[in-house]
Amino acid sequence: MKFGFRPVAVTGRRPCGIMMQYIRARADFGRVRFHSVLSLLEFAPMTKEPQSRYLVKSLVHASKVLFCFRSEGEVLRLRDLASRTGFNKMTCYRLAFTLHQCGFLEKVGEHQYRRVMSVRPNRQYRIGYGAAGENSPFFSEVEASLLEAANGAPVEVMIVKNRFDSRTALRNADTLVRERVDLAIEFQTDEAIAPLIAGKFLEAGIPLIAIDIPHPGATYFGANNYQAGLMAGYHLAQWANQHWEGAVDEVLLIELGRSGSLPQTRIQGMLAAIGERISRKDGYRVSRLDGGGEFGRTQERVRMHLRTSKAKRLLVGAATDRTALGALRAFEEAGRAADCAVVGQNADPEGRAELRNPRSRLIGSVAFFPERYGAKLIRLAIDILAGRPTPPAVFTKHQLVTHANIDHVYPNDTLMGFAQSAGESKMAR
């Protein structure tokens, strides 16, 4: 009879005596001794609990709690454990309390826990991921897709949070080097520190993949920003030709200066496309504002700009959906929504919700599909680690999303709660 599990070597704090008493039982078939609690834990992840007189159910339940954690750094509350395991909160509390006492979980707050050792054996590679932050659905979807793809691959992912802070990103790079990860994936948005981060991994001999912001010597993964800008600019120009007969007074560009020169090519692409499709003898004014990727900052700067601008027909091209919405709200509160047409980038849930309002002057957004990043990143990482030929840059798919095709491109938004217009949802910005 085959049991379907094997011993796993673990390091760190030893399990306590109470749990060791459970696992010293002998099985009649093959006289197999359970030398470690994690030998049983590898057998535990299952959709349906097997019925066997040799199973210790309390260990199976404990293993389900441990496997709730998708990465070593993830912090879960009791309600999260209950949701992911299907157990009630009292059962989760008792299991988490015991696992904490035995050294498998670390308590990081009131009823919050973090797993302190890996329980997934036979991972061929260890990948470090420097996550940008969690204040945007785009970044959250990239992280979620990466973890999902890693679950089906021979890799373990160690996540550190850069929190949109340069010093934190540098410290996290040092952490990944100390942890001796096999490969690092960096998603940090400050171009100024990219050479410093890349240098740390280069010196340690760790291959690097950089998402969206180029890092010297790293494989680039992300948007073809100029192409995305062209898509947005052509759509703005087409709209202006259809609704204003091409009579544009001003082109207002909302930039993202902190991220550096490459994301800036989105703005250059927009301007080039508008200039190609709209001909006007006396020209049009071009204005630039740095929204910093923030809704409130963009709204305030556009609000101030509108106090001095007398333009009646403005095309607004924004580097992100969040800044596009900030600009749009400034026009609306000034009573000048009819004076503008706005296009954003990323097709975030809040942008998609706004696009479902047929009267909105947000007329489009370029989608990059961050929910698909994970599988491509894991394949690229494995190819690099296996020594297979890889391109210096891997570009993601882009698609223009408009009022007309939003339900076709994102048909599940209604089920996920993204269909309500951004103006009605009162989202926290």
SVG drawing of the C-alpha trace seen along z (x, -y; Angstrom):
<svg xmlns="http://www.w3.org/2000/svg" viewBox="-25 -82 54 86">
<polyline fill="none" stroke="black" stroke-width="0.4" points="0.0,0.0 1.4,-3.4 0.8,-6.2 1.5,-9.1 3.9,-11.1 7.6,-11.2 9.9,-12.7 10.7,-16.3 13.8,-18.0 13.0,-21.1 15.1,-23.7 14.2,-26.0 12.4,-25.5 11.5,-21.8 7.8,-20.9 6.8,-20.6 6.5,-17.4 2.7,-17.2 2.7,-17.1 5.7,-14.7 3.6,-12.2 1.1,-12.1 3.5,-11.4 5.5,-8.6 2.7,-6.1 3.6,-3.2 1.5,-2.1 0.9,1.6 1.5,1.5 5.2,1.2 5.9,0.2 6.4,-3.4 7.4,-5.8 6.4,-9.5 9.6,-11.3 8.2,-14.8 4.9,-16.5 5.6,-17.9 5.8,-14.4 2.1,-14.2 1.4,-17.7 2.5,-16.9 -0.2,-14.3 -2.8,-16.7 -3.6,-19.2 -6.8,-17.7 -10.2,-18.7 -11.8,-15.9 -10.6,-14.4 -9.7,-10.7 -11.1,-8.2 -8.4,-6.0 -8.0,-4.7 -4.3,-5.7 -5.0,-9.4 -4.8,-11.8 -7.5,-14.3 -6.2,-17.1 -3.0,-17.1 -4.9,-17.1 -6.9,-20.1 -3.7,-21.8 -2.1,-21.2 -5.1,-23.0 -4.4,-26.0 -0.7,-26.0 -1.6,-25.7 -3.9,-28.7 -0.8,-30.9 0.2,-31.5 3.6,-32.9 6.0,-33.1 5.3,-36.8 1.5,-36.7 -0.4,-37.8 -3.9,-36.3 -6.6,-37.1 -8.8,-34.5 -11.6,-35.4 -9.3,-34.8 -8.3,-31.3 -12.0,-30.5 -12.8,-31.6 -10.0,-29.6 -10.4,-26.4 -14.1,-26.2 -13.7,-25.7 -15.5,-27.9 -13.5,-30.7 -13.2,-28.9 -11.7,-25.8 -9.3,-28.1 -8.4,-29.9 -7.5,-26.6 -5.5,-25.4 -3.7,-28.7 -2.9,-28.9 -1.4,-25.4 0.6,-26.0 1.9,-29.2 3.0,-27.4 4.7,-24.8 6.7,-27.3 4.9,-26.9 3.0,-30.3 4.1,-33.7 1.6,-36.0 2.0,-39.5 -1.0,-41.2 -4.3,-40.5 -5.7,-37.4 -3.2,-37.8 -0.7,-35.1 2.2,-34.6 3.7,-31.2 7.4,-31.0 8.5,-28.1 7.8,-26.6 5.7,-23.5 5.8,-22.9 8.5,-20.4 10.2,-19.6 10.4,-23.1 13.1,-23.3 13.6,-27.0 13.1,-29.8 12.0,-33.1 12.0,-36.5 9.3,-39.0 9.5,-42.7 5.9,-43.7 5.2,-47.4 2.4,-47.9 -1.3,-47.3 -2.9,-50.6 -4.0,-49.8 -5.9,-46.8 -3.3,-46.6 -0.5,-45.7 -2.7,-43.4 -3.7,-41.5 -0.1,-41.0 0.8,-39.5 -2.3,-37.3 -1.6,-35.9 2.0,-35.3 1.1,-33.2 -1.5,-31.3 0.9,-30.4 3.6,-29.4 1.3,-26.9 1.3,-24.8 5.1,-25.1 8.3,-23.8 8.9,-27.2 8.5,-28.8 7.8,-32.5 9.1,-34.7 7.3,-38.1 8.6,-41.4 6.6,-44.6 8.3,-47.7 5.3,-49.9 6.2,-52.5 9.1,-53.5 12.7,-53.7 14.4,-52.9 12.1,-49.9 12.8,-48.6 16.5,-48.8 16.3,-47.0 14.1,-44.4 16.6,-43.8 19.2,-43.1 16.8,-40.7 16.4,-38.7 20.1,-38.6 20.6,-37.3 17.9,-34.7 19.9,-33.5 16.9,-33.3 17.5,-31.8 15.9,-34.6 14.4,-38.0 11.4,-39.7 11.2,-43.5 8.1,-45.6 9.2,-49.0 8.2,-52.3 11.2,-54.6 13.5,-54.7 16.2,-56.6 17.0,-53.6 16.8,-50.9 20.6,-50.9 21.2,-50.4 18.8,-47.5 20.1,-45.9 23.6,-46.2 22.8,-44.3 21.5,-41.3 24.2,-41.4 26.9,-41.3 25.2,-38.3 24.9,-36.5 21.0,-36.5 19.1,-36.9 16.6,-39.7 13.3,-40.3 12.0,-43.9 8.3,-44.7 7.3,-47.9 10.4,-49.9 13.7,-49.0 16.6,-47.9 20.1,-47.7 21.0,-44.2 17.5,-42.8 15.0,-41.1 12.2,-43.6 8.6,-42.4 5.6,-44.7 3.9,-47.2 5.0,-48.4 4.4,-51.9 4.7,-53.8 2.3,-51.4 -0.2,-51.8 0.1,-55.5 -0.5,-55.4 -3.7,-53.3 -5.0,-56.0 -4.0,-58.9 -5.6,-57.5 -8.9,-56.9 -8.9,-60.5 -8.3,-61.9 -11.0,-59.7 -13.5,-60.9 -12.5,-64.5 -13.0,-64.2 -16.4,-62.6 -17.8,-64.9 -15.9,-68.2 -15.0,-68.0 -11.3,-67.9 -11.5,-71.3 -9.3,-70.8 -8.2,-73.8 -5.9,-72.0 -4.3,-68.6 -3.8,-68.1 -1.3,-65.3 -1.3,-63.8 2.2,-62.4 3.8,-60.0 7.2,-61.6 8.4,-59.4 8.4,-56.3 11.0,-57.7 11.5,-57.8 10.0,-54.5 6.4,-55.0 6.7,-58.6 6.7,-57.1 3.0,-56.5 2.5,-60.2 4.8,-60.7 2.7,-58.0 -0.5,-59.8 0.8,-63.1 2.2,-61.6 -1.0,-59.9 -3.1,-63.0 -0.8,-65.0 -1.0,-62.5 -4.8,-62.4 -5.8,-66.0 -4.8,-68.7 -5.5,-72.3 -3.7,-75.2 -3.4,-77.4 -2.5,-74.3 -3.5,-73.5 -2.0,-74.1 -0.2,-71.2 -0.2,-71.3 1.5,-68.8 0.8,-68.1 2.4,-65.5 -0.3,-63.7 2.1,-61.4 -0.2,-58.5 -2.6,-59.8 -6.3,-60.7 -6.3,-63.6 -3.1,-65.2 -4.3,-65.0 -7.7,-66.4 -6.2,-69.4 -3.7,-70.2 -6.3,-70.0 -8.7,-72.1 -6.0,-74.8 -5.3,-74.5 -8.9,-75.0 -9.0,-78.3 -6.7,-79.8 -7.4,-77.7 -10.1,-79.2 -10.0,-76.2 -13.5,-74.8 -12.4,-71.5 -9.7,-69.6 -8.4,-66.1 -7.0,-64.6 -4.5,-61.7 -3.5,-60.2 -0.8,-57.8 -3.1,-55.8 -6.8,-55.3 -6.6,-56.8 -5.2,-60.0 -7.7,-60.0 -10.5,-59.8 -8.9,-62.6 -8.8,-64.8 -12.4,-64.0 -13.7,-64.8 -12.0,-68.2 -13.8,-69.0 -17.1,-67.7 -16.9,-69.9 -16.1,-72.9 -19.2,-72.3 -17.0,-71.7 -17.4,-68.0 -18.7,-68.7 -15.5,-70.4 -13.3,-67.3 -12.7,-63.7 -10.4,-61.6 -8.5,-58.4 -6.6,-56.4 -4.3,-53.5 -4.5,-50.1 -8.3,-49.5 -8.4,-49.2 -11.7,-48.1 -12.5,-51.7 -11.8,-52.8 -13.9,-50.0 -16.8,-50.9 -16.7,-54.5 -16.6,-53.2 -20.0,-51.5 -21.6,-54.9 -22.5,-55.8 -22.6,-59.5 -19.1,-59.6 -16.4,-61.6 -13.9,-58.9 -14.1,-57.4 -11.5,-54.7 -8.6,-53.0 -5.8,-50.7 -5.9,-47.3 -2.7,-45.4 -4.4,-42.5 -2.3,-42.2 -4.3,-39.1 -2.4,-37.3 1.1,-38.4 1.8,-35.6 1.8,-32.6 4.0,-34.5 6.4,-35.6 6.8,-32.1 7.5,-30.6 10.0,-33.3 11.7,-32.8 12.0,-29.0 13.4,-29.5 16.1,-31.9 17.0,-29.5 17.1,-26.5 19.5,-28.4 17.1,-28.5 17.4,-31.4 15.1,-34.3 14.5,-37.8 15.8,-40.9 12.2,-42.2 8.8,-40.5 5.8,-42.7 2.3,-42.1 -0.8,-42.2 -2.6,-45.6 -6.2,-46.3 -8.3,-49.4 -11.4,-49.2 -14.3,-51.6 -18.0,-52.0 -18.7,-49.8 -16.6,-46.7 -16.2,-46.8 -18.7,-44.0 -17.1,-41.9 -13.5,-42.3 -14.5,-42.1 -17.7,-40.1 -17.3,-39.0 -17.1,-42.5 -20.8,-42.4 -20.3,-39.2 -17.1,-40.6 -18.9,-43.9 -17.0,-46.2 -20.0,-47.2 -21.2,-50.1 -20.0,-53.5 -17.1,-55.1 -19.1,-58.2 -21.8,-56.2 -19.5,-53.8 -17.9,-56.5 -14.6,-54.6 -11.9,-55.8 -9.3,-57.5"/>
</svg>
